[in-house]
Amino acid sequence: MKTAETELAARLAGIPDAQDIAWAAVWLEACGYGGIKLLADALTDGARSHDLARDALGIDLQNISCAFLAPAIMRDVKANGRVFLRNVRHGLFMLPFTVRDNIGLGCPIDPSFAVGGERLKNPYAEKLALAEAEGLDIDETAWAGAQA
């Protein structure tokens, strides 16, 4: 897992939070979610950053991929508390960060969901330990597409 994470971070050099993005993509792979494929899809998007200004309804992500925004969203949640996200793209990228930080996450399938509160356990620990012990089987096409 560390080898894939290191290589992916190098490929993403120049993108803010590249190390965290690589970690999250590999984390998702380890848990069976196809994080590399999602990242490769996000890398085809034109927009990769957005001002995370809160309004009365939370934060409008304007369909910019959470592959790029998740680290900044987590910094905002740590500083300002729970937030409702809308117009979310690749919301599954929020999952590794919320699990790591023991923060609750609404449904990442829904195009709008909340981030905040406390998570009481890590339901992914066994999957991560297995991937660490046995390695990852990453789709070669997705891996080739995961370059900035």
N, C-alpha and C positions, 0 to 999 in steps of 0.2 A: 504494500500500500504506500509506503513512504517513497519508494522509487517512482511510482506513477505520479504521486503528488509533487515531488520535486521536479520531474520532467515537465509536467503540465504547468507548474508555476513558471518555469523558464519560458515555455511557449507563450505565456500570457504576459510576459514582461512588458511594462509600459501601461498596463491597465491598472488603475487603482485597486488596491486590495487583492492583487493577483494571487498571493499566497493563500489567503482565506478562500478565494474562489476555487482554487485548485483543491484545497483541503475538502471543501464542501462537495465538489463534484465526485471526488474519490470516495468520500463518506457515503454519498448516495449510491454509488456503484456497489460498495460493500454491503449495503442494506437492500440491494436488489432493485433500485429505482432508476437506473439508466441515467445517472448524472452527467456522464460524458456526452451522451447523445443530446441531452437538454442544453448543455453548455455549447456544443457545436451549433445547435440551432440558434442560440442566443447570439453567438458570434457573427451570425449573418445579418443581424439587425444593425441599422444605422446608429441609433441612439443607445448609449451605454451609461449615461449619467443623467441625474435629475435632482433639482433642488427639493429636498424633502420637507418643505414647509407644511406645517399642520394647518388645517382650516377647521371649520365647525364640524365637519364629517370625518376628520382624520387626515390621511395623506393620500392624494391622488397620484398613483405611480405612472399614469399615462401609458400603460402597457409596455413600459420599459422593463426588461427582464430582471427578475430578482436574482439571477445569477450575478449581476453586477451591483444591484442595490442592497442585497441582504446585509452585508457588513455595516453599511451606513444606517440601515433601518434598525439594526440591533443596537448601534451606538445611540440612536435617537431614543429607543425604548428604554435603555439603561438610564439615560439622562432625564427623560420626561415621562416615563410610564407607558402604560398600555395605549395602543393606538389601533384604530380601524383603518385597514388598507383597502383601497378600491382601484379598479382597473389594473389588476395584477396579472403579470405574465410570468410564467415559470415559478409560481409560488412555492413549489416543492423545494426550491433552494433555501427557503426560510427554515426548513425542518432541521438540518444539521446544526444550525446556529442556536435555535431555540432549545434543542435537546442538550447541547453542550453547556448552555447557560441556565438550564433548568427554568425556562420561561415557557408559559403556555402558548399554544398556537391553535387558532381556529382552523377550519377546513381549508387546506391549500388547493383543493379542487375547485372550490367556489371562487368566482372572479373577484370576490371581496371578502375579507376576513380580518379578524382581530389578532394582534400579537401583544402579549403581556400576561401578567399573573404568574403563578408559580407552577412548575412541573414537579411532581413528586418522585418520579422514577424514570430511568432511561430504558425504554422498551427495546432499544436497539443494541444493547451491550453484547448480547450473545452473537448477533450477526456480525458486529464489528470484530469481535474476538476471533470468530471463525475466518473472516476475510484476512485478518492479520496473520493467522496461522497458516492458512492454505493459499493465500494470494487471491488475485482478482482475475476474472475472465471478462476482459473489456472488448466490446465490439470494435473490430479493426477499422471499419468505415467511420464510425463515430469518433474514434481516437484520431484518425487522420484529419477529421474536420474540426477538431478542437484546437485550433491555432488562431492566435490574434492576427 
